[in-house]
Amino acid sequence: MSFVVRTILFWVLMIALAVVLWRMASQNNAGRGTPPAPAMSYSDFMYQVDRNNVASAHLYESQSTAVIEGQLREPPDKFRVTVPKESVAELTEHLRKQGVTIDVSEVRDSARRNLLLDWGPFIFLIFIWIALLMRRRKPRAVPPAPVNPENRPLG
């Protein structure tokens, strides 16, 4: 492998490594602009609902649960609570009667996509490394000796 090809391959791998590290760091600091809403227990949330103390709510529905993020009226704190999906219809109706602003979103299961995005660059680097090792171990073909009158084949 020529020097230029090795240099280019080295820098491509360095850039890929930088991308992997950047993705890992950005995933850990995903909500650094705003602190996450503190978790609230389901019973505390229902107590606040019964007191008519919920100002707004955003429901994120998944396959079996729903996460509710919102704001209380007094004190004006943010909250986050996970509720069973079966109770969402009744809870939404109860909040709507109280005049609470409600937004609903469905959360798709993106575990496979996230797994591919998180581990994809690392797996790619491993394949490149293995390919380089395999290429390095291949025996090099010995070029045939130049034909001259002394070693010319007979026939």
Long-range contacts (C-beta under 8 A, 24 or more apart in sequence): 1-135, 9-128, 9-132, 13-125, 13-128, 16-121, 16-124, 16-125, 17-125, 19-121, 20-121, 20-122, 20-125, 23-117, 23-118, 23-121, 24-118, 27-118, 36-80, 37-69, 37-78, 37-79, 37-80, 38-77, 38-78, 38-79, 38-80, 39-79, 39-80, 39-81, 40-79, 40-80, 40-81, 41-81, 42-81, 42-82, 42-83, 44-81, 45-79, 45-81, 45-83, 48-72, 48-79, 49-91, 49-94, 49-95, 49-98, 52-98, 54-95, 54-98, 54-100, 55-100, 55-101, 56-100, 56-101, 56-102, 57-95, 57-100, 57-101, 57-102, 57-103, 58-102, 58-103, 58-104, 58-105, 59-88, 59-92, 59-102, 59-103, 59-104, 59-105, 60-105, 60-106, 60-107, 61-85, 61-88, 61-104, 61-105, 61-106, 61-107, 62-106, 62-107, 62-109, 63-109, 67-107, 70-100
